[in-house]
Amino acid sequence: QVQLVESGGGLVQGGGSLRLSCAASGRTFRTYAMAWFRQAPGKDREFVAVIHWDGDNTYYADSVKGRFTISRDNAKMTAYLQMNSLKPEDTAVYYCAAGKHYSARAGEIDSWGKGTLVTVSS
């Protein structure tokens, strides 16, 4: 398994941008698909985006498509989530996740980070 640590969260005005980072430890990082999930107050955790281990394939939730971009740098063992045109409804704790399968399902995740809070003001 890999250990994951998120960073980059914070407070931003609506329409603004943030870039989240997920630093991984463990030699097998490049064999994992990487994903981002989020959980808003009082709501269930939901899928945001996933990227294949080789970085060639990505998939997004409809709610963020066209605004968010997931990427990874296997040499740096880091995954990223660039978030543009942020909306108040994007406010949530964002979790980095790693799984052996390229999947949007939380049940397919092997490792979770502890999360980073993103707050978007109106």
C-alpha positions as CSV (number, residue, x, y, z in Angstrom):
1,Q,0.0,0.0,0.0
2,V,0.9,3.6,-0.3
3,Q,0.6,6.4,2.3
4,L,-1.0,9.6,1.0
5,V,-0.8,13.2,2.3
6,E,-2.9,16.0,0.8
7,S,-2.0,19.7,0.8
8,G,-3.2,22.8,-0.9
9,G,-6.6,23.3,0.6
10,G,-7.8,26.6,1.9
11,L,-10.3,29.4,1.5
12,V,-11.0,30.9,-1.9
13,Q,-13.6,33.2,-3.4
14,G,-16.1,31.8,-5.9
15,G,-14.6,31.8,-9.4
16,G,-11.1,31.3,-8.1
17,S,-8.7,28.4,-8.4
18,L,-6.8,26.1,-6.1
19,R,-4.4,23.3,-6.8
20,L,-4.4,20.3,-4.5
21,S,-1.4,18.0,-4.2
22,C,-1.2,14.4,-2.9
23,A,2.3,13.2,-1.9
24,A,2.7,9.4,-1.8
25,S,5.2,7.2,-0.1
26,G,5.9,3.7,-1.1
27,R,7.7,2.1,-4.1
28,T,4.6,1.0,-5.9
29,F,3.0,4.4,-6.5
30,R,3.3,4.1,-10.3
31,T,1.2,0.9,-10.2
32,Y,-1.8,2.6,-8.6
33,A,-4.6,4.6,-10.2
34,M,-5.0,7.8,-8.3
35,A,-8.3,9.5,-7.5
36,W,-9.9,12.4,-5.6
37,F,-13.1,12.2,-3.6
38,R,-14.8,14.8,-1.6
39,Q,-17.2,15.0,1.3
40,A,-19.3,18.1,2.0
41,P,-20.8,18.7,5.4
42,G,-23.7,16.5,6.1
43,K,-23.3,14.6,2.8
44,D,-21.8,11.3,1.7
45,R,-18.3,11.1,0.2
46,E,-18.5,11.4,-3.6
47,F,-16.2,10.7,-6.4
48,V,-14.4,13.7,-8.2
49,A,-11.8,12.4,-10.6
50,V,-9.5,9.4,-11.3
51,I,-6.3,9.0,-13.4
52,H,-4.9,5.8,-14.7
53,W,-1.4,4.7,-13.5
54,D,0.2,5.8,-16.7
55,G,-1.6,9.2,-16.8
56,D,-3.1,8.5,-20.2
57,N,-6.7,8.1,-19.1
58,T,-8.8,10.3,-16.8
59,Y,-12.5,10.3,-15.8
60,Y,-14.5,13.0,-14.0
61,A,-17.7,13.5,-12.2
62,D,-20.2,15.5,-14.2
63,S,-20.2,18.2,-11.6
64,V,-16.6,19.1,-12.1
65,K,-16.0,18.2,-15.7
66,G,-14.4,21.1,-17.6
67,R,-13.4,22.9,-14.4
68,F,-11.1,20.4,-12.6
69,T,-8.1,18.6,-14.0
70,I,-6.4,15.6,-12.4
71,S,-2.8,14.8,-13.2
72,R,0.2,12.9,-11.8
73,D,3.9,12.9,-11.8
74,N,5.2,9.4,-11.2
75,A,8.8,10.6,-10.8
76,K,7.7,12.8,-7.9
77,M,5.2,10.3,-6.6
78,T,2.6,13.0,-6.5
79,A,-0.9,13.5,-7.8
80,Y,-2.6,16.8,-8.4
81,L,-6.1,18.3,-8.7
82,Q,-6.3,21.7,-10.4
83,M,-9.6,23.3,-9.6
84,N,-10.8,26.3,-11.6
85,S,-14.0,28.3,-11.6
86,L,-14.7,27.1,-8.1
87,K,-18.3,27.3,-6.8
88,P,-19.6,27.4,-3.2
89,E,-21.0,23.9,-3.7
90,D,-17.4,22.7,-4.2
91,T,-16.8,23.3,-0.5
92,A,-15.8,20.0,1.0
93,V,-13.0,18.0,2.5
94,Y,-11.0,16.6,-0.4
95,Y,-9.5,13.2,-0.1
96,C,-6.7,11.7,-2.2
97,A,-7.0,8.0,-2.9
98,A,-5.1,5.1,-4.5
99,G,-6.4,1.9,-5.9
100,K,-5.2,-1.0,-8.0
101,H,-8.1,-0.5,-10.4
102,Y,-9.0,2.5,-12.6
103,S,-12.3,3.1,-11.0
104,A,-14.7,5.7,-9.6
105,R,-15.9,3.4,-6.9
106,A,-14.9,4.1,-3.3
107,G,-15.0,0.4,-2.7
108,E,-12.1,-0.1,-5.1
109,I,-9.8,2.2,-3.1
110,D,-6.9,0.7,-1.2
111,S,-5.4,3.7,0.5
112,W,-6.9,7.1,1.6
113,G,-5.3,10.3,2.7
114,K,-6.6,12.2,5.7
115,G,-8.1,15.0,3.6
116,T,-7.7,18.7,3.0
117,L,-10.5,21.3,3.5
118,V,-11.5,23.5,0.6
119,T,-13.9,26.3,1.3
120,V,-15.4,28.4,-1.4
121,S,-17.0,31.7,-0.5
122,S,-19.8,33.2,-2.4
